[in-house]
């Protein structure tokens, strides 16, 4: 249980950093944080991150990538 909760916080930190970078217009840096966070958890731990990443891709006009991420989430 402890490991599961720890990985949730790691994923959440990556998501937070990615969202800050997205707000600053640093989309490539945000993508790297989303990608890193997606490798740090499983299942429900990464669903919010994948959803946020999909929204960013959709807003940036990357419909195929957004669809792929929404399906994973």
C-alpha positions as CSV (number, residue, x, y, z in Angstrom):
1,X,0.0,0.0,0.0
2,X,2.8,2.4,0.9
3,X,4.5,1.9,-2.5
4,X,1.2,2.5,-4.3
5,X,0.6,5.8,-2.5
6,X,4.2,6.9,-3.1
7,X,3.9,6.3,-6.8
8,X,0.6,8.2,-6.9
9,X,2.4,11.3,-5.4
10,X,5.3,11.0,-7.9
11,X,2.8,10.9,-10.8
12,X,1.0,13.9,-9.3
13,X,4.2,15.9,-9.1
14,X,5.0,15.2,-12.7
15,X,1.4,16.2,-13.7
16,X,1.7,19.4,-11.7
17,X,5.0,20.3,-13.3
18,X,3.6,19.5,-16.7
19,X,0.6,21.7,-16.2
20,X,2.9,24.6,-15.1
21,X,5.0,24.2,-18.2
22,X,1.8,24.1,-20.3
23,X,0.6,27.3,-18.8
24,X,4.0,28.9,-19.7
25,X,3.7,27.7,-23.3
26,X,6.5,25.1,-22.9
27,X,4.6,22.3,-24.5
28,X,7.6,20.1,-25.3
29,X,8.8,20.3,-21.7
30,X,5.2,19.6,-20.5
31,X,5.1,16.5,-22.8
32,X,8.4,15.2,-21.3
33,X,6.9,15.6,-17.8
34,X,3.7,13.8,-18.8
35,X,5.7,11.0,-20.4
36,X,7.9,10.6,-17.3
37,X,4.9,10.6,-15.0
38,X,3.1,8.0,-17.2
39,X,5.9,5.6,-16.6
40,X,5.8,6.0,-12.8
41,X,2.4,4.6,-12.0
42,X,-0.3,2.1,-13.1
43,X,-4.0,2.1,-13.6
44,X,-5.9,4.7,-11.7
45,X,-2.7,6.3,-10.5
46,X,-2.0,7.7,-14.0
47,X,-5.5,8.2,-15.2
48,X,-5.7,11.9,-14.2
49,X,-2.3,12.6,-15.7
50,X,-3.3,10.9,-19.0
51,X,-6.5,12.9,-19.1
52,X,-4.6,16.2,-18.5
53,X,-2.1,15.3,-21.2
54,X,-4.9,14.4,-23.6
55,X,-6.6,17.8,-23.0
56,X,-3.3,19.6,-23.7
57,X,-2.8,17.6,-26.9
58,X,-6.4,18.3,-28.0
59,X,-6.0,22.0,-27.4
60,X,-2.7,22.0,-29.4
61,X,-4.5,20.4,-32.3
62,X,-3.1,16.9,-31.9
63,X,-6.4,15.0,-32.1
64,X,-4.9,11.5,-32.7
65,X,-2.6,11.8,-29.8
66,X,-5.4,13.1,-27.6
67,X,-7.7,10.2,-28.6
68,X,-5.0,7.7,-27.8
69,X,-4.4,9.2,-24.4
70,X,-8.1,9.4,-23.6
71,X,-8.5,5.7,-24.4
72,X,-5.6,4.9,-22.1
73,X,-7.0,7.0,-19.3
